[in-house]
């Protein structure tokens, strides 16, 4: 897929990995819908950066775990840009890491954003892609979905579910020119990572084979690779510098 003049919706597109993806796809000529939930100022910054570079961008507030808000978000994209070619399901959340302290509402919140949120967005995007003759989806899992981690069993379960959802969607829609892939990052230098205690940050960096954490722009480059490639679907790319290998 040539990204020039395509329309991309990036959930969680105002910070961290999502911000890097929004800016990188804009450099490739795509119009960007920047989804956010609470940080309107961060979304404004991303949109303004794109507009200053003569790109096209809007911000859209929506909680991806809420179907009605997702429906309105997609309506806004179509009203502003007239089409949708790319969906990047980046929005995610973590929570209480200790099993015995995870409440049912906490479980539902994490699964609601990380897994149900992707389901909600895909269920809205795929009919648009079918009508247009194709489209591309990149979902965000995590190495925690393959090996657990420090963010809790609910986080790991949600990210494992993303991998299964990605494969199932690819199986169902690949013959309709709809490509669905996922990325499973290891530790990446985002706001969430930098909120961890310094000792934890160092420990996670030391666990990689290269002795450092990843940068959001490195993940954004992988998203571009998946979007521009027309012979990859149903795959999950590990990006953890050897932290997880299969």
Residue pairs with C-beta under 8 A, 6 or more apart in sequence:
1 85
1 86
1 136
1 227
1 228
1 230
2 228
3 25
3 28
3 29
3 30
3 86
3 224
3 227
3 228
4 28
4 29
4 30
5 29
5 30
5 31
6 29
6 30
6 31
6 85
6 86
7 30
7 31
7 33
7 77
7 81
7 82
7 83
7 84
7 85
7 86
8 25
8 30
8 31
8 32
8 33
8 84
8 85
8 86
8 87
8 88
9 33
9 35
9 73
9 74
9 77
9 84
9 86
9 87
9 88
9 121
9 125
10 18
10 21
10 22
10 25
10 32
10 33
10 34
10 35
10 88
10 90
11 18
11 35
11 64
11 87
11 88
11 89
11 90
11 91
11 117
11 121
12 18
12 35
12 36
12 37
12 90
12 91
12 92
13 19
13 21
13 22
13 32
13 33
13 34
13 35
13 36
13 43
13 46
13 88
13 90
14 22
14 34
14 35
14 36
14 39
14 42
14 43
14 45
14 46
14 59
15 36
15 39
15 42
15 190
15 191
16 188
16 190
16 191
16 192
16 216
17 90
17 140
17 185
17 188
17 190
17 216
17 219
17 220
18 34
18 35
18 88
18 90
18 91
19 42
19 46
19 216
20 215
20 216
20 217
20 219
20 220
21 88
21 90
21 216
21 219
21 220
21 223
22 32
22 34
22 46
22 50
22 57
23 46
23 49
23 50
23 220
24 217
24 220
24 221
24 223
24 224
25 32
25 86
25 88
25 220
25 223
25 224
25 227
26 32
26 50
26 53
26 55
26 56
26 57
27 53
27 55
28 224
29 55
30 85
30 86
31 55
31 56
31 57
31 81
32 46
32 47
32 50
32 55
32 56
32 57
32 58
33 57
33 58
33 59
33 60
33 73
33 76
33 77
33 80
33 81
34 43
34 46
34 47
34 57
34 58
34 59
34 60
35 43
35 59
35 60
35 61
35 62
35 64
35 73
35 91
36 42
36 43
36 59
36 60
36 61
37 61
37 62
37 63
37 91
40 59
40 61
43 59
43 61
44 59
46 57
46 59
47 57
47 58
47 59
50 56
50 57
51 57
56 81
58 76
58 77
58 80
58 81
60 73
60 76
60 77
62 69
62 70
62 72
62 73
63 69
63 113
64 70
64 89
64 91
64 113
64 117
64 118
64 120
64 121
65 109
65 112
65 113
65 116
65 117
65 120
66 120
67 120
70 117
70 120
70 121
70 124
71 124
73 124
74 84
74 121
74 124
74 125
74 128
77 84
78 84
78 128
83 128
83 132
84 125
84 128
84 129
84 132
84 135
85 129
85 132
85 135
85 136
86 135
86 136
86 137
86 138
86 227
87 121
87 122
87 125
87 135
87 136
87 137
87 138
88 137
88 138
88 140
88 223
89 117
89 118
89 121
89 122
89 137
89 138
89 139
89 140
89 162
90 140
91 113
91 117
92 113
92 114
92 140
93 109
93 110
93 113
93 114
94 110
94 151
94 152
94 155
94 192
95 102
95 106
95 109
95 110
95 151
95 152
95 154
95 155
96 102
96 103
96 106
96 152
97 150
97 151
97 152
97 155
98 152
99 152
99 153
102 152
102 153
102 154
106 154
107 154
110 152
110 154
110 155
110 158
111 154
111 157
111 158
111 161
113 158
114 155
114 158
114 159
114 161
114 162
115 158
115 161
115 162
115 165
118 139
118 162
118 165
119 165
122 137
122 165
122 169
122 180
125 135
125 137
126 135
126 169
126 173
126 178
128 135
129 135
129 173
129 176
129 177
129 178
130 173
130 176
130 178
133 177
134 176
134 177
134 178
134 179
135 177
135 178
135 179
136 178
136 179
136 180
136 226
136 227
137 169
137 178
137 179
137 180
137 181
138 181
138 182
138 183
138 223
138 226
138 227
139 162
139 165
139 166
139 180
139 181
139 182
139 183
140 162
140 182
140 183
140 185
141 159
141 160
141 162
141 163
141 166
141 182
141 183
141 184
141 236
142 149
142 155
142 156
142 159
142 184
142 185
142 186
143 149
143 184
143 185
143 186
143 238
143 240
143 243
143 244
144 151
144 155
144 156
144 159
145 156
145 157
145 158
145 159
145 160
145 161
145 162
145 163
145 184
146 160
146 163
146 184
146 238
146 244
146 246
147 244
148 156
149 155
149 156
150 200
150 204
159 184
162 182
163 182
163 184
163 236
166 180
166 181
166 182
166 234
166 236
167 234
169 178
169 180
170 179
170 180
170 181
170 233
170 234
171 234
173 180
174 180
174 233
174 234
179 226
179 230
179 232
179 233
180 233
180 234
181 226
181 232
181 233
181 234
181 235
181 236
181 237
182 235
182 236
182 237
183 219
183 222
183 223
183 226
183 236
183 237
183 239
184 236
184 237
184 238
184 239
184 240
184 244
185 214
185 219
185 239
185 240
186 204
186 207
186 208
186 213
186 214
186 238
186 239
186 240
186 241
186 243
186 244
187 193
187 201
187 204
187 205
187 207
187 208
187 213
187 214
187 240
187 243
188 213
188 214
188 215
188 216
188 218
188 219
189 213
189 214
189 215
189 216
190 216
193 201
193 204
193 213
194 201
196 204
201 213
204 213
205 211
205 212
205 213
207 243
208 240
208 241
208 242
208 243
209 241
209 242
209 243
210 241
210 242
212 241
214 239
214 240
214 241
218 239
219 239
222 237
222 239
226 232
226 237
238 244
238 245
238 246
